[in-house]
Amino acid sequence: MSGAHAGWSGVPAAYDEATHARTSLHGAPGLRLIEEMSTLDFLVHSRGDDGARLVKPAIRAFSAEDTESSGVFVDTLKAYIAANLNAKEAAMALTVHPNTVYYRLERIAERTGCDVRRVDELIDLLLAVRLVRGD
């Protein structure tokens, strides 16, 4: 099922979203709301740039706030992923104390509602941030 769209001009986009949601079921019976799809699932089944509009508001706000400031949280997130989820290696790459990385990861989790220790949520978070920032 697609998200809400205004007017007749939104019908093609709504149809594409509904098609993406149905395809993501991989032939299994059922109904899936486009908003329930992860960013990764949507991007895998998408042909356009519509993924950014499905980013959760908390992640969108986090990304915007971080971009307006020094970008330290997103940089920490990227370093953590590049270090294969090893906070000590990420700290070395960022030239900060490991406790600083742990602190930042906790703040990221609080602000986005994502568990940064779960790979699926971490990937979804990184993709969402990149979609919002246009990375």
LOBA-228370 format. One record per residue: residue in three letters; x, y, z of N, C-alpha, C, CB in turn. Coordinates in nm, 3 decimals, padded with zeros to 5 digits. Glycine has a CB too. Layout:
BEGIN
R  residuo   n_east  n_north     n_up  ca_east  ca_north    ca_up   c_east  c_north     c_up  cb_east  cb_north    cb_up
R      ALA        X        Y        Z        X         Y        Z        X        Y        Z        X         Y        Z
...
This chain:
BEGIN
R  residuo   n_east  n_north     n_up  ca_east  ca_north    ca_up   c_east  c_north     c_up  cb_east  cb_north    cb_up
R      MET   00.084  -00.117   00.000   00.000    00.000   00.000   00.089   00.124   00.000  -00.096    00.000   00.122
R      SER   00.055   00.219  -00.079   00.135    00.341  -00.090   00.106   00.437   00.025   00.108    00.409  -00.223
R      GLY   00.188   00.540   00.032   00.164    00.648   00.126   00.060   00.743   00.068   00.295    00.723   00.159
R      ALA   00.025   00.844   00.144  -00.076    00.941   00.099  -00.015   01.034  -00.005  -00.132    01.022   00.219
R      HIS  -00.090   01.062  -00.109  -00.050    01.155  -00.214  -00.167   01.248  -00.241  -00.005    01.079  -00.344
R      ALA  -00.137   01.372  -00.275  -00.242    01.471  -00.301  -00.273   01.479  -00.450  -00.200    01.608  -00.247
R      GLY  -00.400   01.477  -00.483  -00.445    01.502  -00.619  -00.417   01.389  -00.716  -00.382    01.625  -00.670
R      TRP  -00.471   01.409  -00.836  -00.456    01.308  -00.942  -00.311   01.295  -00.987  -00.545    01.342  -01.061
R      SER  -00.235   01.402  -00.976  -00.096    01.397  -01.021  -00.011   01.303  -00.935  -00.036    01.537  -01.019
R      GLY  -00.059   01.270  -00.815   00.014    01.179  -00.727  -00.015   01.032  -00.752  -00.017    01.211  -00.586
R      VAL  -00.111   01.003  -00.841  -00.151    00.864  -00.866  -00.035   00.779  -00.920  -00.267    00.861  -00.966
R      PRO   00.044   00.826  -01.017   00.155    00.743  -01.065   00.256   00.709  -00.956   00.226    00.812  -01.179
R      ALA   00.290   00.806  -00.872   00.384    00.781  -00.763   00.325   00.684  -00.662   00.423    00.913  -00.693
R      ALA   00.196   00.700  -00.632   00.128    00.609  -00.539   00.127   00.467  -00.594  -00.016    00.657  -00.511
R      TYR   00.103   00.454  -00.723   00.103    00.322  -00.786   00.243   00.260  -00.776   00.058    00.332  -00.933
R      ASP   00.347   00.338  -00.805   00.484    00.287  -00.796   00.517   00.242  -00.653   00.585    00.395  -00.842
R      GLU   00.476   00.321  -00.555   00.502    00.284  -00.415   00.430   00.153  -00.379   00.457    00.396  -00.320
R      ALA   00.305   00.143  -00.420   00.229    00.020  -00.391   00.294  -00.100  -00.459   00.082    00.035  -00.437
R      THR   00.343  -00.079  -00.580   00.412   -00.187  -00.651   00.539  -00.228  -00.578   00.445   -00.144  -00.795
R      HIS   00.616  -00.130  -00.531   00.739   -00.159  -00.454   00.705  -00.237  -00.328   00.813   -00.028  -00.417
R      ALA   00.601  -00.195  -00.258   00.561   -00.263  -00.134   00.521  -00.407  -00.163   00.445   -00.187  -00.065
R      ARG   00.444  -00.427  -00.268   00.399   -00.563  -00.304   00.518  -00.650  -00.345   00.295   -00.558  -00.419
R      THR   00.608  -00.595  -00.424   00.726   -00.669  -00.468   00.813  -00.712  -00.351   00.808   -00.584  -00.565
R      SER   00.817  -00.629  -00.247   00.903   -00.659  -00.131   00.853  -00.781  -00.053   00.910   -00.539  -00.039
R      LEU   00.731  -00.825  -00.079   00.679   -00.946  -00.013   00.734  -01.073  -00.077   00.526   -00.947  -00.019
R      HIS   00.801  -01.060  -00.192   00.865   -01.172  -00.261   00.768  -01.287  -00.288   00.983   -01.223  -00.180
R      GLY   00.647  -01.252  -00.334   00.549   -01.353  -00.372   00.463  -01.406  -00.259   00.619   -01.464  -00.435
R      ALA   00.494  -01.372  -00.135   00.414   -01.417  -00.021   00.283  -01.338  -00.018   00.492   -01.399   00.113
R      PRO   00.175  -01.402   00.026   00.048   -01.328   00.035   00.055  -01.224   00.147  -00.070   -01.425   00.059
R      GLY  -00.023  -01.120   00.134  -00.029   -01.022   00.242  -00.031  -00.880   00.189   00.087   -01.039   00.335
R      LEU  -00.026  -00.788   00.283  -00.030   -00.646   00.254   00.084  -00.580   00.329  -00.167   -00.583   00.293
R      ARG   00.154  -00.490   00.264   00.263   -00.419   00.329   00.249  -00.271   00.300   00.402   -00.473   00.281
R      LEU   00.259  -00.191   00.404   00.255   -00.047   00.387   00.393   00.001   00.347   00.207    00.023   00.516
R      ILE   00.397   00.096   00.256   00.526    00.148   00.209   00.606   00.207   00.326   00.505    00.255   00.100
R      GLU   00.536   00.266   00.425   00.605    00.325   00.541   00.669   00.220   00.630   00.509    00.407   00.622
R      GLU   00.627   00.095   00.619   00.684   -00.012   00.701   00.810  -00.072   00.638   00.581   -00.121   00.723
R      MET   00.837  -00.037   00.514   00.956   -00.089   00.448   01.079  -00.017   00.500   00.945   -00.074   00.295
R      SER   01.188  -00.090   00.513   01.313   -00.025   00.550   01.363   00.056   00.430   01.421   -00.130   00.596
R      THR   01.450   00.149   00.456   01.507    00.229   00.349   01.579   00.139   00.249   01.603    00.335   00.405
R      LEU   01.651   00.040   00.301   01.724   -00.052   00.214   01.628  -00.128   00.123   01.808   -00.150   00.298
R      ASP   01.520  -00.181   00.180   01.421   -00.253   00.099   01.363  -00.163  -00.009   01.308   -00.307   00.188
R      PHE   01.331  -00.042   00.029   01.272    00.049  -00.068   01.371   00.079  -00.180   01.228    00.179  -00.001
R      LEU   01.495   00.107  -00.146   01.594    00.139  -00.247   01.621   00.021  -00.340   01.723    00.183  -00.182
R      VAL   01.618  -00.098  -00.285   01.639   -00.217  -00.367   01.528  -00.230  -00.471   01.644   -00.343  -00.280
R      HIS   01.407  -00.192  -00.434   01.292   -00.207  -00.524   01.255  -00.078  -00.596   01.173   -00.256  -00.447
R      SER   01.332   00.027  -00.576   01.298    00.157  -00.631   01.382   00.189  -00.755   01.317    00.266  -00.525
R      ARG   01.325   00.271  -00.840   01.398    00.316  -00.958   01.427   00.465  -00.950   01.319    00.284  -01.084
R      GLY   01.373   00.533  -00.853   01.387    00.678  -00.849   01.449   00.727  -00.720   01.254    00.742  -00.867
R      ASP   01.431   00.857  -00.694   01.489    00.921  -00.576   01.385   00.940  -00.465   01.548    01.056  -00.615
R      ASP   01.278   00.861  -00.467   01.170    00.878  -00.371   01.205   00.827  -00.232   01.047    00.807  -00.420
R      GLY   01.314   00.755  -00.217   01.352    00.699  -00.088   01.369   00.804   00.021   01.480    00.621  -00.102
R      ALA   01.418   00.921  -00.016   01.442    01.026   00.084   01.314   01.072   00.152   01.510    01.145   00.018
R      ARG   01.202   01.066   00.083   01.078    01.113   00.145   01.023   01.014   00.247   00.974    01.138   00.039
R      LEU   01.077   00.891   00.249   01.031    00.791   00.345   01.116   00.787   00.471   01.031    00.656   00.280
R      VAL   01.217   00.870   00.479   01.304    00.873   00.596   01.224   00.921   00.717   01.428    00.964   00.573
R      LYS   01.240   00.850   00.827   01.167    00.883   00.949   01.200   01.026   00.993   01.202    00.783   01.062
R      PRO   01.101   01.098   01.046   01.123    01.236   01.087   01.237   01.253   01.188   00.997    01.292   01.146
R      ALA   01.252   01.158   01.280   01.360    01.168   01.379   01.497   01.162   01.312   01.347    01.056   01.484
R      ILE   01.510   01.077   01.212   01.637    01.065   01.140   01.661   01.189   01.055   01.640    00.938   01.053
R      ARG   01.555   01.239   00.993   01.565    01.362   00.913   01.611   01.479   01.001   01.429    01.394   00.845
R      ALA   01.551   01.491   01.120   01.588    01.599   01.213   01.732   01.583   01.260   01.493    01.602   01.334
R      PHE   01.769   01.459   01.295   01.906    01.431   01.339   02.006   01.472   01.230   01.923    01.281   01.373
R      SER   01.980   01.432   01.108   02.070    01.463   00.998   02.082   01.613   00.975   02.022    01.394   00.870
R      ALA   01.969   01.682   00.978   01.970    01.827   00.957   02.047   01.898   01.067   01.827    01.880   00.950
R      GLU   02.023   01.860   01.192   02.093    01.923   01.304   02.243   01.896   01.297   02.037    01.872   01.437
R      ASP   02.279   01.774   01.262   02.421    01.739   01.254   02.489   01.812   01.139   02.438    01.588   01.238
R      THR   02.419   01.828   01.027   02.475    01.899   00.913   02.497   02.046   00.947   02.383    01.886   00.792
R      GLU   02.402   02.105   01.022   02.414    02.246   01.060   02.529   02.268   01.158   02.283    02.295   01.123
R      SER   02.557   02.168   01.240   02.671    02.181   01.332   02.795   02.126   01.261   02.644    02.106   01.468
R      SER   02.881   02.065   01.332   03.009    02.021   01.275   03.001   01.889   01.198   03.109    02.007   01.384
R      GLY   02.889   01.819   01.205   02.877    01.690   01.137   02.947   01.577   01.209   02.932    01.700   00.999
R      VAL   02.977   01.598   01.336   03.057    01.501   01.412   02.985   01.368   01.433   03.095    01.560   01.546
R      PHE   02.853   01.371   01.447   02.780    01.247   01.472   02.776   01.157   01.349   02.638    01.278   01.518
R      VAL   02.752   01.216   01.233   02.751    01.137   01.110   02.893   01.087   01.080   02.697    01.220   00.991
R      ASP   02.993   01.170   01.104   03.132    01.126   01.086   03.164   01.008   01.177   03.230    01.242   01.112
R      THR   03.116   01.014   01.300   03.137    00.904   01.395   03.065   00.779   01.347   03.087    00.944   01.536
R      LEU   02.944   00.796   01.299   02.867    00.682   01.247   02.941   00.616   01.130   02.727    00.729   01.202
R      LYS   02.990   00.696   01.038   03.063    00.643   00.923   03.193   00.574   00.967   03.095    00.755   00.823
R      ALA   03.264   00.632   01.061   03.389    00.572   01.110   03.361   00.441   01.182   03.463    00.669   01.204
R      TYR   03.252   00.436   01.257   03.212    00.315   01.329   03.181   00.202   01.231   03.090    00.343   01.419
R      ILE   03.112   00.234   01.124   03.080    00.135   01.022   03.206   00.093   00.948   02.975    00.190   00.923
R      ALA   03.291   00.189   00.914   03.416    00.158   00.843   03.508   00.071   00.928   03.488    00.287   00.804
R      ALA   03.496   00.081   01.060   03.577    00.002   01.153   03.509  -00.130   01.188   03.605    00.082   01.280
R      ASN   03.411  -00.170   01.108   03.338   -00.295   01.132   03.275  -00.301   01.271   03.431   -00.414   01.114
R      LEU   03.213  -00.190   01.310   03.142   -00.176   01.437   03.234  -00.189   01.557   03.030   -00.279   01.447
R      ASN   03.359  -00.154   01.540   03.457   -00.156   01.648   03.479  -00.011   01.692   03.593   -00.224   01.603
R      ALA   03.427   00.023   01.809   03.433    00.161   01.857   03.577   00.206   01.884   03.351    00.176   01.983
R      LYS   03.662   00.115   01.929   03.801    00.153   01.957   03.876   00.187   01.829   03.873    00.040   02.031
R      GLU   03.853   00.109   01.724   03.916    00.140   01.595   03.859   00.270   01.536   03.897    00.024   01.496
R      ALA   03.730   00.290   01.553   03.669    00.415   01.506   03.729   00.533   01.580   03.517    00.412   01.526
R      ALA   03.753   00.517   01.710   03.813    00.624   01.789   03.953   00.657   01.738   03.819    00.585   01.937
R      MET   04.029   00.552   01.703   04.163    00.576   01.649   04.156   00.652   01.517   04.238    00.442   01.630
R      ALA   04.064   00.614   01.432   04.048    00.682   01.302   04.005   00.827   01.320   03.946    00.608   01.216
R      LEU   03.925   00.853   01.421   03.875    00.989   01.447   03.969   01.069   01.538   03.737    00.984   01.510
R      THR   04.071   01.003   01.589   04.165    01.060   01.686   04.093   01.119   01.808   04.251    01.169   01.618
R      VAL   04.004   01.037   01.863   03.935    01.072   01.987   03.944   00.952   02.083   03.785    01.110   01.960
R      HIS   03.906   00.974   02.205   03.905    00.866   02.305   03.787   00.772   02.275   03.893    00.925   02.450
R      PRO   03.804   00.641   02.296   03.693    00.547   02.271   03.564   00.584   02.344   03.735    00.409   02.312
R      ASN   03.576   00.641   02.464   03.455    00.682   02.537   03.377   00.789   02.461   03.493    00.733   02.677
R      THR   03.449   00.871   02.385   03.384    00.973   02.304   03.298   00.907   02.196   03.488    01.069   02.240
R      VAL   03.350   00.803   02.135   03.275    00.731   02.033   03.152   00.666   02.095   03.363    00.623   01.964
R      TYR   03.170   00.602   02.211   03.056    00.540   02.280   02.949   00.645   02.313   03.102    00.468   02.409
R      TYR   02.994   00.760   02.362   02.901    00.868   02.396   02.823   00.913   02.272   02.978    00.988   02.458
R      ARG   02.895   00.935   02.164   02.830    00.981   02.041   02.731   00.877   01.988   02.934    01.012   01.934
R      LEU   02.769   00.750   01.993   02.679    00.644   01.948   02.551   00.640   02.032   02.750    00.507   01.953
R      GLU   02.566   00.663   02.162   02.447    00.669   02.249   02.358   00.786   02.211   02.489    00.680   02.397
R      ARG   02.419   00.902   02.183   02.340    01.019   02.144   02.270   00.993   02.010   02.430    01.145   02.134
R      ILE   02.339   00.928   01.918   02.278    00.896   01.788   02.156   00.806   01.811   02.380    00.826   01.695
R      ALA   02.173   00.705   01.895   02.062    00.612   01.924   01.944   00.686   01.987   02.110    00.499   02.017
R      GLU   01.973   00.774   02.082   01.866    00.850   02.148   01.792   00.940   02.051   01.923    00.934   02.262
R      ARG   01.866   01.008   01.966   01.807    01.107   01.876   01.733   01.044   01.758   01.913    01.198   01.824
R      THR   01.775   00.926   01.716   01.713    00.865   01.598   01.618   00.751   01.630   01.820    00.813   01.506
R      GLY   01.631   00.694   01.751   01.549    00.579   01.786   01.602   00.449   01.727   01.408    00.600   01.741
R      CYS   01.722   00.452   01.673   01.784    00.334   01.611   01.883   00.270   01.708   01.854    00.371   01.479
R      ASP   01.886   00.139   01.708   01.982    00.064   01.788   02.107   00.047   01.704   01.924   -00.075   01.834
R      VAL   02.214   00.121   01.737   02.335    00.120   01.656   02.418  -00.007   01.675   02.419    00.241   01.688
R      ARG   02.370  -00.099   01.758   02.438   -00.228   01.773   02.377  -00.334   01.682   02.433   -00.274   01.918
R      ARG   02.267  -00.302   01.618   02.202   -00.395   01.525   02.239  -00.355   01.383   02.047   -00.396   01.543
R      VAL   02.295  -00.447   01.310   02.344   -00.418   01.176   02.233  -00.369   01.085   02.408   -00.542   01.115
R      ASP   02.116  -00.432   01.088   02.008   -00.391   00.998   01.964  -00.247   01.026   01.889   -00.485   01.011
R      GLU   01.955  -00.209   01.152   01.915   -00.072   01.186   02.026   00.027   01.153   01.878   -00.062   01.334
R      LEU   02.149  -00.015   01.171   02.263    00.071   01.141   02.272   00.100   00.991   02.392    00.007   01.189
R      ILE   02.253  -00.001   00.910   02.254    00.017   00.765   02.139   00.107   00.723   02.245   -00.119   00.692
R      ASP   02.021   00.081   00.778   01.905    00.163   00.747   01.930   00.309   00.785   01.780    00.109   00.818
R      LEU   01.989   00.330   00.902   02.019    00.466   00.948   02.118   00.534   00.855   02.074    00.463   01.091
R      LEU   02.225   00.466   00.820   02.325    00.526   00.734   02.266   00.560   00.596   02.445    00.432   00.718
R      LEU   02.189   00.469   00.539   02.127    00.497   00.409   02.030   00.614   00.418   02.054    00.373   00.358
R      ALA   01.952   00.618   00.526   01.857    00.729   00.542   01.929   00.862   00.554   01.770    00.706   00.666
R      VAL   02.036   00.865   00.632   02.114    00.989   00.648   02.173   01.030   00.513   02.227    00.970   00.753
R      ARG   02.224   00.934   00.440   02.283    00.967   00.310   02.177   01.015   00.210   02.356    00.846   00.252
R      LEU   02.058   00.957   00.216   01.950    01.004   00.129   01.912   01.148   00.161   01.827    00.914   00.142
R      VAL   01.901   01.178   00.290   01.862    01.313   00.332   01.970   01.414   00.297   01.833    01.316   00.484
R      ARG   02.095   01.376   00.319   02.207    01.467   00.292   02.246   01.471   00.146   02.326    01.428   00.375
R      GLY   02.199   01.374   00.069   02.235    01.368  -00.072   02.374   01.315  -00.095   02.223    01.504  -00.133
R      ASP   02.426   01.236   00.000   02.561    01.177  -00.013   02.564   01.072  -00.120   02.606    01.117   00.121
